[in-house]
């Protein structure tokens, strides 16, 4: 049986995907400060979870749900849709990990 990923590893992948999403959203110049604020706030929240629970294993179903969300945001090509997901995606991750958004 392969090792279960840890919260730290999963959040690392999430933050990488989140950064790519934010970069896409930054194509909408009028939204730059909003995107920067979201990026800062959610990186801090997800970072706090990783710091507190980083070594915990993530159940396969939770990992699968988060990886599905990562794949979904990887398909986003529209910068406006990316902006919509900048607040939604981290909340999905928090809920999957059993955390408050």
C-alpha positions as a Markdown table, in Angstrom:
| # | Residue | x | y | z |
|---|---|---|---|---|
| 1 | Unk | 0.0 | 0.0 | 0.0 |
| 2 | Unk | 1.5 | 3.4 | -1.0 |
| 3 | Unk | 2.1 | 5.9 | 1.7 |
| 4 | Unk | -0.7 | 8.4 | 2.3 |
| 5 | Unk | 0.1 | 12.0 | 1.4 |
| 6 | Unk | 0.4 | 14.4 | 4.3 |
| 7 | Unk | -1.5 | 17.6 | 4.9 |
| 8 | Unk | 1.7 | 19.5 | 4.2 |
| 9 | Unk | 2.2 | 17.8 | 0.8 |
| 10 | Unk | -1.4 | 18.2 | -0.3 |
| 11 | Unk | -1.4 | 21.9 | 0.7 |
| 12 | Unk | 1.9 | 22.4 | -1.2 |
| 13 | Unk | 0.2 | 21.1 | -4.3 |
| 14 | Unk | -2.9 | 23.2 | -3.6 |
| 15 | Unk | -0.8 | 26.4 | -3.2 |
| 16 | Unk | 1.0 | 25.7 | -6.5 |
| 17 | Unk | -2.3 | 25.3 | -8.3 |
| 18 | Unk | -3.7 | 28.4 | -6.5 |
| 19 | Unk | -0.7 | 30.5 | -7.7 |
| 20 | Unk | -1.3 | 29.4 | -11.3 |
| 21 | Unk | -5.0 | 30.3 | -10.9 |
| 22 | Unk | -4.1 | 33.7 | -9.5 |
| 23 | Unk | -1.6 | 34.4 | -12.3 |
| 24 | Unk | -4.4 | 33.7 | -14.8 |
| 25 | Unk | -6.7 | 36.0 | -13.0 |
| 26 | Unk | -4.1 | 38.7 | -13.0 |
| 27 | Unk | -4.7 | 39.1 | -16.7 |
| 28 | Unk | -7.7 | 41.2 | -15.7 |
| 29 | Unk | -5.7 | 44.3 | -14.7 |
| 30 | Unk | -8.6 | 46.0 | -12.9 |
| 31 | Unk | -8.7 | 43.1 | -10.4 |
| 32 | Unk | -5.0 | 43.0 | -9.5 |
| 33 | Unk | -5.4 | 44.3 | -5.9 |
| 34 | Unk | -8.4 | 42.0 | -5.2 |
| 35 | Unk | -6.4 | 39.0 | -6.5 |
| 36 | Unk | -3.4 | 40.0 | -4.4 |
| 37 | Unk | -5.5 | 40.3 | -1.3 |
| 38 | Unk | -7.2 | 36.9 | -1.9 |
| 39 | Unk | -3.8 | 35.3 | -2.6 |
| 40 | Unk | -2.3 | 36.7 | 0.6 |
| 41 | Unk | -5.3 | 35.7 | 2.8 |
| 42 | Unk | -5.8 | 32.2 | 1.5 |
| 43 | Unk | -2.0 | 31.4 | 1.4 |
| 44 | Unk | -1.9 | 32.4 | 5.1 |
| 45 | Unk | -5.0 | 30.3 | 6.0 |
| 46 | Unk | -3.8 | 27.2 | 4.1 |
| 47 | Unk | -0.3 | 27.8 | 5.5 |
| 48 | Unk | -1.7 | 27.8 | 9.0 |
| 49 | Unk | -3.4 | 24.5 | 8.4 |
| 50 | Unk | -0.2 | 23.0 | 7.0 |
| 51 | Unk | 1.8 | 24.3 | 10.0 |
| 52 | Unk | -0.7 | 22.9 | 12.5 |
| 53 | Unk | -1.5 | 19.6 | 10.8 |
| 54 | Unk | 1.3 | 19.1 | 8.3 |
| 55 | Unk | 2.5 | 15.7 | 9.3 |
| 56 | Unk | -1.0 | 14.2 | 9.4 |
| 57 | Unk | -1.8 | 11.7 | 6.7 |
| 58 | Unk | -4.7 | 12.6 | 4.3 |
| 59 | Unk | -7.3 | 9.9 | 3.7 |
| 60 | Unk | -7.4 | 8.7 | 0.1 |
| 61 | Unk | -11.0 | 10.0 | -0.4 |
| 62 | Unk | -10.0 | 13.4 | 0.8 |
| 63 | Unk | -6.9 | 13.5 | -1.3 |
| 64 | Unk | -8.9 | 12.4 | -4.3 |
| 65 | Unk | -11.4 | 15.2 | -3.8 |
| 66 | Unk | -8.7 | 17.8 | -3.5 |
| 67 | Unk | -6.9 | 16.5 | -6.5 |
| 68 | Unk | -10.1 | 16.6 | -8.5 |
| 69 | Unk | -10.5 | 20.2 | -7.6 |
| 70 | Unk | -6.9 | 20.9 | -8.6 |
| 71 | Unk | -7.5 | 19.2 | -11.9 |
| 72 | Unk | -10.7 | 21.2 | -12.4 |
| 73 | Unk | -9.0 | 24.6 | -11.8 |
| 74 | Unk | -6.2 | 23.4 | -14.1 |
| 75 | Unk | -8.8 | 23.4 | -16.9 |
| 76 | Unk | -9.8 | 27.0 | -16.4 |
| 77 | Unk | -8.7 | 29.3 | -19.3 |
| 78 | Unk | -10.9 | 32.3 | -18.7 |
| 79 | Unk | -9.3 | 34.9 | -16.4 |
| 80 | Unk | -12.7 | 36.0 | -15.1 |
| 81 | Unk | -13.6 | 32.5 | -14.2 |
| 82 | Unk | -10.2 | 32.1 | -12.5 |
| 83 | Unk | -11.1 | 35.1 | -10.3 |
| 84 | Unk | -14.3 | 33.4 | -9.3 |
| 85 | Unk | -12.4 | 30.3 | -8.2 |
| 86 | Unk | -9.8 | 32.2 | -6.2 |
| 87 | Unk | -12.2 | 32.4 | -3.3 |
| 88 | Unk | -14.0 | 29.1 | -3.9 |
| 89 | Unk | -11.1 | 26.7 | -4.4 |
| 90 | Unk | -9.4 | 27.3 | -1.0 |
| 91 | Unk | -12.8 | 26.9 | 0.8 |
| 92 | Unk | -13.3 | 23.5 | -0.9 |
| 93 | Unk | -9.8 | 22.5 | 0.3 |
| 94 | Unk | -10.5 | 23.6 | 3.8 |
| 95 | Unk | -13.8 | 21.8 | 4.0 |
| 96 | Unk | -12.3 | 18.6 | 2.5 |
| 97 | Unk | -9.7 | 18.7 | 5.2 |
| 98 | Unk | -12.3 | 19.2 | 7.9 |
| 99 | Unk | -11.3 | 22.8 | 8.6 |
| 100 | Unk | -13.4 | 25.9 | 8.7 |
| 101 | Unk | -12.8 | 28.1 | 5.6 |
